[in-house]
Amino acid sequence: MDSTLYIVKKILTAVAYPSGACLLLLSAGLILLVKHRKRVGTLLVMAATMMLLIFSMGWSGYALLKALETDAGPYADPSRLKQAVIKYIVVLGGTGIYDDLFPPDSWESVNPRFLEAVRLWRAVPGAMLMMSGGPGSSANSMEGLAVRFGIPKEAMILETSAMDTASEAHSISKLVSKEPFALVTSAFHMPRALQQFRAAGTNPIPCPCDYRTTREWPMYQFLVPSGAGLYYSEVALKEYYGRLFYWVKEQIYGQGRPSPP
């Protein structure tokens, strides 16, 4: 059931992305035009064009990401983690690239997450550094780089069985239980990660990083359609879709019954 839900979620998300939705609308519109249904066909082609234009503008992606990063809050204060007497610093990974590249080159957005986790780990003596990611993913690459950073293997824990954030929360909850712990991930991903980890019964302390909207964006990026603008829109929409999918799953399984991770 878990794997089926995961596949369904990925398919629906891909179709719901602006690029996927535009392609479907455009294809349907062209087919209708060929079949001489010009009115409906023209409307679909125009809708696809407008959707692509809107989500390719920098201001769309910026606005969507800004709301998520504002919810995530500021960088973590190590002194707060010390006061909470945390035992674990959990850094969420992502999909790895399956090749023999040096670890930093085999990730996508995991680099700033790992570096932030190391910063916090060095400031909290005795804490364990837990690196998470699915099979063959960035958790293994992070371990390789952690060794190069001089972090002893006995201070590291790998979680490589989870398929997504919900299953990561489910797996990690078995280890951390109710104890507070530092949760490190990209700022745009933090609201959804907190939702999943709190639903799993844990007490994460948010430690966001990898902010995208605090960096200075060139003015033309806000006003001119671009692949970068479309990318940032889809990065943000992935988070909103993930939260929506979780809400739907809760409605199906019911608030009083356990649902699969």
Backbone as CSV, one residue per row, in Angstrom:
resi,resn,N_x,N_y,N_z,CA_x,CA_y,CA_z,C_x,C_y,C_z
1,MET,0.826,-1.202,0.000,0.000,0.000,0.000,0.867,1.262,0.000
2,ASP,1.931,1.259,0.807,2.799,2.433,0.883,3.416,2.749,-0.468
3,SER,3.962,1.724,-1.140,4.609,1.939,-2.426,3.600,2.372,-3.479
4,THR,2.368,1.835,-3.416,1.326,2.228,-4.366,0.964,3.697,-4.198
5,LEU,0.768,4.125,-2.945,0.469,5.524,-2.677,1.602,6.430,-3.136
6,TYR,2.828,5.975,-2.934,3.993,6.758,-3.328,4.012,6.959,-4.845
7,ILE,3.757,5.880,-5.592,3.767,5.968,-7.052,2.632,6.862,-7.547
8,VAL,1.440,6.673,-6.952,0.296,7.507,-7.336,0.597,8.978,-7.079
9,LYS,1.195,9.258,-5.924,1.528,10.642,-5.584,2.494,11.236,-6.595
10,LYS,3.513,10.482,-6.967,4.506,10.984,-7.919,3.888,11.252,-9.285
11,ILE,2.994,10.365,-9.726,2.365,10.543,-11.034,1.467,11.775,-11.028
12,LEU,0.628,11.887,-9.993,-0.282,13.024,-9.910,0.470,14.336,-9.796
13,THR,1.574,14.322,-9.025,2.366,15.541,-8.865,2.991,15.965,-10.187
14,ALA,3.528,14.984,-10.932,4.162,15.301,-12.213,3.156,15.908,-13.183
15,VAL,1.947,15.380,-13.193,0.914,15.906,-14.079,0.448,17.289,-13.626
16,ALA,0.473,17.514,-12.313,-0.020,18.779,-11.773,1.010,19.907,-11.843
17,TYR,2.284,19.584,-12.083,3.282,20.626,-12.265,2.902,21.481,-13.473
18,PRO,3.268,22.763,-13.483,2.950,23.598,-14.639,3.422,23.010,-15.970
19,SER,4.619,22.451,-15.989,5.128,21.893,-17.245,4.271,20.720,-17.714
20,GLY,3.914,19.812,-16.781,3.090,18.670,-17.141,1.681,19.080,-17.515
21,ALA,1.089,19.986,-16.721,-0.273,20.445,-17.001,-0.334,21.191,-18.339
22,CYS,0.676,22.009,-18.610,0.712,22.745,-19.878,0.814,21.788,-21.058
23,LEU,1.634,20.762,-20.916,1.793,19.787,-21.993,0.480,19.061,-22.267
24,LEU,-0.241,18.688,-21.203,-1.525,18.013,-21.378,-2.548,18.931,-22.040
25,LEU,-2.632,20.166,-21.555,-3.579,21.109,-22.141,-3.253,21.406,-23.600
26,LEU,-1.970,21.587,-23.876,-1.551,21.895,-25.244,-1.844,20.723,-26.173
27,SER,-1.551,19.503,-25.706,-1.812,18.320,-26.526,-3.293,18.170,-26.811
28,ALA,-4.107,18.345,-25.763,-5.555,18.236,-25.941,-6.072,19.310,-26.893
29,GLY,-5.541,20.530,-26.748,-5.966,21.614,-27.619,-5.617,21.362,-29.075
30,LEU,-4.411,20.873,-29.335,-3.993,20.601,-30.714,-4.821,19.474,-31.328
31,ILE,-5.127,18.459,-30.513,-5.960,17.359,-31.012,-7.343,17.872,-31.404
32,LEU,-7.911,18.732,-30.580,-9.231,19.284,-30.879,-9.201,20.188,-32.102
33,LEU,-8.103,20.912,-32.271,-7.983,21.753,-33.464,-7.930,20.909,-34.721
34,VAL,-7.204,19.803,-34.641,-7.127,18.896,-35.797,-8.501,18.308,-36.108
35,LYS,-9.278,18.075,-35.065,-10.618,17.514,-35.239,-11.656,18.597,-35.520
36,HIS,-11.179,19.817,-35.811,-12.023,20.939,-36.222,-12.946,21.445,-35.101
37,ARG,-12.551,21.220,-33.859,-13.272,21.819,-32.742,-12.466,23.042,-32.302
38,LYS,-12.510,24.058,-33.139,-11.596,25.187,-33.008,-11.803,25.995,-31.734
39,ARG,-13.050,26.182,-31.320,-13.303,27.032,-30.169,-12.667,26.452,-28.898
40,VAL,-12.998,25.199,-28.599,-12.460,24.564,-27.392,-10.952,24.355,-27.525
41,GLY,-10.509,23.944,-28.720,-9.086,23.719,-28.935,-8.271,24.978,-28.728
42,THR,-8.770,26.094,-29.255,-8.068,27.375,-29.097,-8.010,27.788,-27.634
43,LEU,-9.098,27.579,-26.901,-9.128,27.926,-25.479,-8.095,27.116,-24.693
44,LEU,-7.976,25.826,-25.003,-7.008,24.992,-24.288,-5.575,25.410,-24.603
45,VAL,-5.308,25.727,-25.852,-3.956,26.173,-26.229,-3.629,27.495,-25.542
46,MET,-4.606,28.389,-25.491,-4.386,29.671,-24.815,-4.183,29.476,-23.316
47,ALA,-4.950,28.548,-22.718,-4.797,28.278,-21.285,-3.414,27.720,-20.984
48,ALA,-2.938,26.815,-21.823,-1.602,26.237,-21.635,-0.531,27.311,-21.748
49,THR,-0.687,28.195,-22.733,0.295,29.266,-22.933,0.324,30.218,-21.747
50,MET,-0.852,30.603,-21.252,-0.921,31.523,-20.124,-0.360,30.890,-18.849
51,MET,-0.660,29.606,-18.630,-0.136,28.926,-17.443,1.382,28.878,-17.479
52,LEU,1.926,28.529,-18.654,3.382,28.460,-18.787,4.005,29.832,-18.581
53,LEU,3.372,30.866,-19.115,3.894,32.228,-18.975,3.902,32.660,-17.514
54,ILE,2.788,32.428,-16.811,2.669,32.877,-15.423,3.697,32.193,-14.529
55,PHE,3.788,30.868,-14.624,4.682,30.139,-13.728,6.149,30.239,-14.146
56,SER,6.428,30.764,-15.331,7.815,30.964,-15.762,8.361,32.311,-15.323
57,MET,7.477,33.196,-14.887,7.922,34.501,-14.415,8.546,34.360,-13.028
58,GLY,9.623,35.071,-12.796,10.326,34.942,-11.530,9.480,35.286,-10.328
59,TRP,8.564,36.253,-10.469,7.783,36.671,-9.309,6.866,35.557,-8.808
60,SER,6.440,34.644,-9.707,5.569,33.547,-9.275,6.320,32.601,-8.344
61,GLY,7.476,32.128,-8.813,8.270,31.232,-7.980,8.725,31.896,-6.698
62,TYR,9.084,33.176,-6.788,9.541,33.906,-5.595,8.432,33.979,-4.548
63,ALA,7.233,34.340,-4.977,6.120,34.484,-4.034,5.781,33.152,-3.378
64,LEU,5.763,32.078,-4.168,5.430,30.764,-3.627,6.494,30.291,-2.629
65,LEU,7.767,30.516,-2.977,8.858,30.096,-2.088,8.928,30.972,-0.839
66,LYS,8.685,32.263,-1.011,8.792,33.206,0.115,7.836,32.821,1.231
67,ALA,6.626,32.418,0.891,5.646,32.040,1.912,6.133,30.831,2.703
68,LEU,6.724,29.859,2.026,7.230,28.665,2.703,8.414,29.002,3.600
69,GLU,9.344,29.806,3.096,10.543,30.124,3.860,10.237,31.033,5.050
70,THR,9.214,31.863,4.929,8.791,32.682,6.074,8.253,31.793,7.177
71,ASP,7.478,30.775,6.808,6.954,29.828,7.797,8.083,29.043,8.471
72,ALA,9.163,28.814,7.747,10.263,28.015,8.290,11.004,28.735,9.407
73,GLY,11.034,30.061,9.372,11.736,30.818,10.398,13.209,31.017,10.074
74,PRO,13.983,31.561,11.026,15.398,31.884,10.789,16.309,30.685,11.006
75,TYR,17.602,30.906,10.789,18.606,29.878,11.091,18.545,29.510,12.575
76,ALA,18.912,28.286,12.865,18.866,27.811,14.252,19.999,28.411,15.076
77,ASP,19.704,28.655,16.324,20.694,29.129,17.289,21.241,27.915,18.046
78,PRO,22.524,27.592,17.906,23.080,26.410,18.586,22.876,26.422,20.093
79,SER,22.852,27.618,20.696,22.660,27.682,22.146,21.288,27.148,22.547
80,ARG,20.307,27.341,21.680,18.973,26.815,21.957,18.982,25.286,21.931
81,LEU,19.759,24.738,21.026,19.853,23.277,20.947,20.558,22.714,22.175
82,LYS,21.555,23.439,22.659,22.244,22.999,23.877,21.287,23.007,25.067
83,GLN,20.491,24.067,25.172,19.549,24.169,26.279,18.513,23.047,26.242
84,ALA,18.147,22.620,25.039,17.175,21.537,24.900,17.803,20.173,25.132
85,VAL,19.129,20.141,25.301,19.879,18.900,25.526,19.517,17.857,24.458
86,ILE,19.651,18.252,23.202,19.303,17.334,22.120,20.382,16.262,21.965
87,LYS,19.958,15.087,21.536,20.880,13.975,21.304,21.092,13.703,19.816
88,TYR,20.172,14.219,18.985,20.245,13.911,17.558,20.105,15.167,16.716
89,ILE,20.913,15.236,15.674,20.771,16.252,14.638,20.434,15.495,13.358
90,VAL,19.195,15.633,12.925,18.702,14.883,11.769,18.736,15.780,10.543
91,VAL,19.435,15.347,9.500,19.479,16.106,8.250,18.814,15.269,7.164
92,LEU,17.810,15.864,6.523,17.064,15.157,5.490,17.786,15.271,4.152
93,GLY,17.921,14.147,3.494,18.599,14.115,2.212,17.636,14.231,1.054
94,GLY,18.080,13.781,-0.102,17.261,13.824,-1.311,17.706,12.710,-2.234
95,THR,17.243,12.782,-3.449,17.572,11.742,-4.413,19.012,11.884,-4.866
96,GLY,19.759,10.806,-4.822,21.146,10.831,-5.249,21.295,10.507,-6.722
97,ILE,22.447,10.795,-7.272,22.763,10.447,-8.648,23.626,9.196,-8.604
98,TYR,23.219,8.181,-9.305,23.863,6.880,-9.185,25.103,6.801,-10.080
99,ASP,26.211,7.274,-9.575,27.471,7.171,-10.314,28.612,7.232,-9.314
100,ASP,29.833,7.356,-9.828,31.006,7.319,-8.964,31.606,8.707,-8.742
101,LEU,30.800,9.741,-8.858,31.308,11.082,-8.619,31.662,11.261,-7.150
102,PHE,32.553,12.221,-6.898,32.880,12.588,-5.526,31.598,13.059,-4.845
103,PRO,31.382,12.735,-3.560,30.099,13.000,-2.898,29.475,14.370,-3.150
104,PRO,30.218,15.496,-3.053,29.543,16.781,-3.258,28.916,16.921,-4.643
105,ASP,29.450,16.195,-5.644,28.933,16.289,-7.001,27.779,15.332,-7.258
106,SER,27.465,14.490,-6.293,26.423,13.489,-6.519,25.100,13.863,-5.861
107,TRP,24.990,15.125,-5.416,23.735,15.564,-4.815,23.159,16.707,-5.617
108,GLU,21.984,17.139,-5.180,21.379,18.332,-5.755,21.341,19.430,-4.690
109,SER,20.288,19.455,-3.877,20.152,20.531,-2.886,20.637,20.119,-1.507
110,VAL,21.367,18.993,-1.409,21.720,18.472,-0.094,22.949,19.151,0.492
111,ASN,23.790,19.727,-0.348,25.023,20.330,0.161,24.808,21.324,1.296
112,PRO,23.943,22.347,1.127,23.765,23.298,2.237,23.141,22.652,3.458
113,ARG,22.298,21.640,3.268,21.713,20.950,4.418,22.804,20.237,5.225
114,PHE,23.676,19.552,4.530,24.743,18.830,5.215,25.669,19.788,5.950
115,LEU,26.055,20.881,5.284,26.962,21.838,5.915,26.331,22.478,7.147
116,GLU,25.032,22.764,7.095,24.357,23.329,8.258,24.305,22.307,9.392
117,ALA,24.063,21.042,9.047,24.033,19.993,10.070,25.391,19.850,10.744
118,VAL,26.467,19.943,9.967,27.811,19.858,10.537,28.079,21.042,11.451
119,ARG,27.636,22.237,11.036,27.813,23.432,11.885,27.153,23.224,13.239
120,LEU,25.943,22.723,13.232,25.215,22.511,14.481,25.827,21.369,15.290
121,TRP,26.254,20.322,14.600,26.850,19.176,15.298,28.106,19.584,16.050
122,ARG,28.916,20.424,15.445,30.150,20.873,16.099,29.850,21.766,17.303
123,ALA,28.678,22.409,17.301,28.330,23.312,18.399,27.597,22.608,19.530
124,VAL,27.206,21.352,19.309,26.466,20.602,20.330,27.240,19.325,20.648
125,PRO,28.169,19.371,21.589,28.996,18.202,21.910,28.145,17.001,22.314
126,GLY,28.516,15.844,21.801,27.846,14.608,22.174,26.648,14.244,21.336
127,ALA,26.212,15.134,20.446,25.044,14.833,19.620,25.413,13.858,18.506
128,MET,24.445,13.048,18.090,24.613,12.138,16.973,24.130,12.829,15.701
129,LEU,24.851,12.605,14.609,24.469,13.175,13.319,23.742,12.090,12.514
130,MET,22.430,12.262,12.333,21.632,11.282,11.612,21.356,11.792,10.199
131,MET,21.778,11.023,9.197,21.617,11.419,7.798,20.599,10.509,7.143
132,SER,19.586,11.126,6.544,18.455,10.368,6.033,18.343,10.482,4.523
133,GLY,17.793,9.440,3.922,17.562,9.401,2.482,17.254,7.989,2.057
134,GLY,16.584,7.838,0.916,16.199,6.514,0.448,17.372,5.676,0.006
135,PRO,17.100,4.416,-0.386,18.170,3.510,-0.819,18.983,4.109,-1.966
136,GLY,20.302,4.093,-1.811,21.185,4.623,-2.845,21.165,6.127,-2.959
137,SER,20.597,6.804,-1.970,20.438,8.251,-2.090,21.557,8.997,-1.393
138,SER,21.291,10.275,-1.108,22.323,11.158,-0.584,22.762,10.814,0.824
139,ALA,22.031,9.961,1.547,22.477,9.592,2.889,23.850,8.931,2.820
140,ASN,24.056,8.080,1.828,25.347,7.422,1.677,26.437,8.411,1.283
141,SER,26.081,9.347,0.390,27.054,10.360,-0.011,27.423,11.261,1.154
142,MET,26.436,11.615,1.976,26.707,12.449,3.141,27.652,11.747,4.104
143,GLU,27.479,10.436,4.242,28.372,9.692,5.126,29.807,9.790,4.615
144,GLY,29.986,9.650,3.302,31.332,9.740,2.745,31.978,11.086,2.987
145,LEU,31.205,12.145,2.840,31.771,13.471,3.050,31.968,13.749,4.532
146,ALA,31.076,13.215,5.382,31.220,13.414,6.826,32.541,12.838,7.317
147,VAL,32.928,11.696,6.775,34.207,11.096,7.145,35.347,12.027,6.750
148,ARG,35.234,12.630,5.573,36.273,13.561,5.118,36.305,14.828,5.965
149,PHE,35.180,15.165,6.602,35.122,16.316,7.498,35.658,15.975,8.885
150,GLY,36.051,14.754,9.081,36.603,14.359,10.366,35.570,13.939,11.388
151,ILE,34.351,13.680,10.953,33.312,13.222,11.878,33.450,11.718,12.052
152,PRO,33.631,11.240,13.263,33.816,9.802,13.476,32.561,9.008,13.128
153,LYS,32.745,7.803,12.620,31.606,6.990,12.206,30.696,6.644,13.383
154,GLU,31.269,6.555,14.570,30.436,6.226,15.733,29.496,7.371,16.110
155,ALA,29.727,8.563,15.523,28.843,9.700,15.791,27.794,9.868,14.702
156,MET,27.741,8.914,13.751,26.820,9.019,12.623,25.811,7.882,12.633
157,ILE,24.600,8.198,12.174,23.545,7.209,11.980,22.967,7.425,10.581
158,LEU,22.810,6.342,9.813,22.230,6.432,8.480,20.818,5.867,8.488
159,GLU,19.916,6.550,7.789,18.556,6.056,7.576,18.342,6.005,6.068
160,THR,18.346,4.815,5.492,18.302,4.695,4.036,17.099,3.911,3.518
161,SER,16.106,3.688,4.362,14.966,2.873,3.930,13.759,3.701,3.488
162,ALA,13.731,4.984,3.844,12.536,5.798,3.594,12.432,6.223,2.130
163,MET,11.192,6.290,1.632,10.947,6.695,0.250,10.653,8.180,0.130
164,ASP,10.046,8.767,1.170,9.698,10.184,1.126,9.729,10.749,2.541
165,THR,9.323,12.016,2.681,9.409,12.672,3.984,8.538,11.988,5.033
166,ALA,7.354,11.552,4.640,6.458,10.895,5.598,7.068,9.607,6.126
167,SER,7.659,8.805,5.245,8.270,7.557,5.707,9.560,7.821,6.473
168,GLU,10.258,8.915,6.149,11.415,9.315,6.953,10.984,9.612,8.381
169,ALA,9.900,10.374,8.511,9.400,10.715,9.842,9.004,9.461,10.607
170,HIS,8.367,8.529,9.931,7.926,7.290,10.575,9.128,6.478,11.060
171,SER,10.153,6.356,10.219,11.333,5.567,10.583,12.133,6.224,11.701
172,ILE,12.338,7.527,11.587,13.161,8.242,12.565,12.462,8.329,13.916
173,SER,11.124,8.354,13.911,10.388,8.438,15.174,10.663,7.227,16.069
174,LYS,11.003,6.103,15.479,11.291,4.908,16.268,12.563,5.076,17.094
175,LEU,13.454,5.929,16.634,14.716,6.137,17.339,14.639,7.318,18.305
176,VAL,14.106,8.445,17.825,14.128,9.657,18.655,12.979,9.701,19.646
177,SER,11.902,8.972,19.370,10.738,8.922,20.258,10.232,10.345,20.522
178,LYS,10.010,10.687,21.798,9.471,12.001,22.152,10.546,13.036,22.459
179,GLU,11.805,12.635,22.399,12.884,13.555,22.737,13.023,14.648,21.681
180,PRO,13.288,15.884,22.086,13.512,16.937,21.098,14.786,16.669,20.304
181,PHE,14.761,17.022,19.047,15.934,16.843,18.180,15.952,17.947,17.142
182,ALA,17.132,18.193,16.582,17.283,19.210,15.546,16.923,18.611,14.194
183,LEU,16.068,19.282,13.469,15.668,18.832,12.134,16.198,19.817,11.110
184,VAL,17.130,19.352,10.284,17.786,20.214,9.300,17.286,19.863,7.902
185,THR,16.762,20.856,7.210,16.376,20.693,5.814,16.260,22.071,5.182
186,SER,16.040,22.111,3.882,15.896,23.394,3.191,14.696,24.155,3.733
187,ALA,14.795,25.474,3.777,13.735,26.292,4.365,12.402,26.072,3.671
188,PHE,12.412,25.928,2.343,11.144,25.743,1.642,10.508,24.388,1.958
189,HIS,11.314,23.432,2.385,10.827,22.100,2.709,10.443,21.958,4.181
190,MET,10.880,22.891,5.011,10.696,22.770,6.458,9.229,22.690,6.900
191,PRO,8.309,23.541,6.388,6.919,23.428,6.861,6.333,22.041,6.654
192,ARG,6.563,21.436,5.495,6.024,20.096,5.243,6.723,19.056,6.108
193,ALA,8.042,19.203,6.286,8.780,18.255,7.117,8.286,18.304,8.560
194,LEU,8.066,19.508,9.085,7.552,19.635,10.452,6.175,18.986,10.580
195,GLN,5.339,19.191,9.578,4.011,18.590,9.582,4.105,17.071,9.695
196,GLN,4.988,16.480,8.907,5.106,15.025,8.883,5.719,14.491,10.176
197,PHE,6.754,15.151,10.677,7.423,14.664,11.881,6.548,14.835,13.118
198,ARG,5.819,15.925,13.201,4.920,16.108,14.343,3.772,15.110,14.291
199,ALA,3.292,14.819,13.088,2.231,13.811,12.953,2.725,12.434,13.369
200,ALA,4.040,12.196,13.242,4.622,10.915,13.640,4.863,10.853,15.148
201,GLY,4.521,11.918,15.877,4.641,11.922,17.328,5.977,12.382,17.857
202,THR,6.798,13.033,17.023,8.115,13.492,17.462,8.080,14.983,17.782
203,ASN,9.166,15.490,18.346,9.280,16.897,18.747,10.498,17.553,18.082
204,PRO,10.392,17.849,16.790,11.528,18.446,16.082,11.703,19.920,16.400
205,ILE,12.959,20.353,16.458,13.293,21.770,16.543,13.729,22.197,15.148
206,PRO,12.997,23.088,14.485,13.324,23.430,13.097,14.676,24.131,12.971
207,CYS,15.478,23.633,12.046,16.791,24.217,11.749,16.884,24.404,10.237
208,PRO,16.187,25.407,9.696,16.157,25.589,8.243,17.462,26.154,7.692
209,CYS,17.670,25.916,6.406,18.847,26.445,5.704,18.497,26.503,4.215
210,ASP,19.485,26.775,3.389,19.285,26.754,1.929,18.151,27.693,1.515
211,TYR,18.165,28.908,2.035,17.135,29.885,1.681,17.318,30.334,0.231
212,ARG,16.219,30.419,-0.501,16.275,30.842,-1.900,15.844,32.288,-2.101
213,THR,14.950,32.787,-1.241,14.407,34.126,-1.466,15.160,35.215,-0.701
214,THR,16.126,34.846,0.126,16.936,35.857,0.806,18.103,36.305,-0.065
215,ARG,18.372,35.539,-1.108,19.428,35.931,-2.036,18.898,37.012,-2.980
216,GLU,19.797,37.826,-3.480,19.384,38.910,-4.373,19.095,38.364,-5.762
217,TRP,17.863,38.506,-6.204,17.471,38.057,-7.540,17.591,39.220,-8.520
218,PRO,18.176,39.012,-9.696,18.227,40.084,-10.697,16.818,40.511,-11.094
219,MET,16.620,41.776,-11.350,15.288,42.290,-11.659,14.687,41.606,-12.883
220,TYR,15.531,41.310,-13.890,14.990,40.699,-15.097,14.392,39.326,-14.821
221,GLN,14.886,38.661,-13.764,14.374,37.332,-13.453,12.927,37.390,-12.966
222,PHE,12.513,38.534,-12.431,11.129,38.701,-12.003,10.208,38.977,-13.181
223,LEU,10.733,39.596,-14.236,9.892,40.151,-15.293,9.930,39.379,-16.599
224,VAL,10.918,38.513,-16.769,11.077,37.797,-18.036,10.864,36.297,-17.811
225,PRO,10.053,35.644,-18.627,9.867,34.192,-18.487,11.197,33.461,-18.676
226,SER,11.421,32.443,-17.862,12.675,31.704,-17.954,12.505,30.307,-17.380
227,GLY,13.451,29.441,-17.723,13.441,28.102,-17.148,13.670,28.146,-15.649
228,ALA,14.467,29.095,-15.181,14.716,29.226,-13.746,13.436,29.587,-13.009
229,GLY,12.649,30.491,-13.591,11.386,30.865,-12.965,10.445,29.681,-12.855
230,LEU,10.371,28.882,-13.915,9.522,27.694,-13.900,10.023,26.688,-12.874
231,TYR,11.348,26.543,-12.769,11.927,25.610,-11.800,11.549,25.992,-10.372
232,TYR,11.686,27.271,-10.026,11.374,27.696,-8.661,9.882,27.533,-8.366
233,SER,9.041,27.774,-9.354,7.607,27.560,-9.152,7.328,26.093,-8.852
234,GLU,7.978,25.202,-9.568,7.719,23.781,-9.373,8.327,23.271,-8.070
235,VAL,9.460,23.836,-7.633,10.027,23.480,-6.329,9.031,23.805,-5.227
236,ALA,8.423,24.989,-5.303,7.450,25.391,-4.284,6.173,24.569,-4.384
237,LEU,5.683,24.355,-5.601,4.443,23.609,-5.775,4.582,22.172,-5.283
238,LYS,5.755,21.604,-5.405,5.977,20.258,-4.876,5.658,20.203,-3.384
239,GLU,6.048,21.245,-2.659,5.776,21.297,-1.222,4.282,21.450,-0.937
240,TYR,3.619,22.323,-1.676,2.182,22.511,-1.473,1.410,21.245,-1.843
241,TYR,1.804,20.591,-2.925,1.139,19.354,-3.316,1.366,18.265,-2.274
242,GLY,2.573,18.225,-1.708,2.876,17.228,-0.685,1.996,17.405,0.537
243,ARG,1.790,18.642,0.945,0.926,18.912,2.101,-0.523,18.576,1.781
244,LEU,-0.950,18.850,0.547,-2.310,18.513,0.133,-2.505,17.002,0.102
245,PHE,-1.510,16.285,-0.414,-1.606,14.831,-0.478,-1.716,14.248,0.924
246,TYR,-0.943,14.796,1.851,-0.997,14.301,3.228,-2.373,14.557,3.831
247,TRP,-2.956,15.721,3.564,-4.284,16.038,4.075,-5.316,15.070,3.515
248,VAL,-5.243,14.793,2.221,-6.181,13.849,1.600,-6.023,12.468,2.215
249,LYS,-4.785,12.044,2.439,-4.545,10.727,3.026,-5.139,10.639,4.423
250,GLU,-5.025,11.717,5.187,-5.600,11.737,6.529,-7.122,11.644,6.478
251,GLN,-7.727,12.274,5.461,-9.183,12.194,5.332,-9.631,10.781,4.976
252,ILE,-8.812,10.079,4.183,-9.157,8.722,3.772,-9.029,7.759,4.939
253,TYR,-7.922,7.862,5.678,-7.663,6.916,6.763,-8.315,7.336,8.077
254,GLY,-8.668,8.607,8.172,-9.326,9.073,9.374,-8.334,9.548,10.415
255,GLN,-8.709,10.579,11.149,-7.819,11.165,12.158,-7.598,10.216,13.329
256,GLY,-8.560,9.334,13.597,-8.426,8.474,14.752,-7.750,7.148,14.501
257,ARG,-7.410,6.899,13.238,-6.780,5.626,12.887,-5.392,5.879,12.313
258,PRO,-4.460,4.995,12.558,-3.122,5.188,11.981,-3.142,5.018,10.488
259,SER,-2.453,5.901,9.793,-2.327,5.796,8.352,-0.914,5.397,8.010
260,PRO,-0.686,4.835,6.828,0.662,4.459,6.457,1.535,5.666,6.322
261,PRO,2.837,5.561,6.527,3.722,6.717,6.445,3.814,7.240,5.030
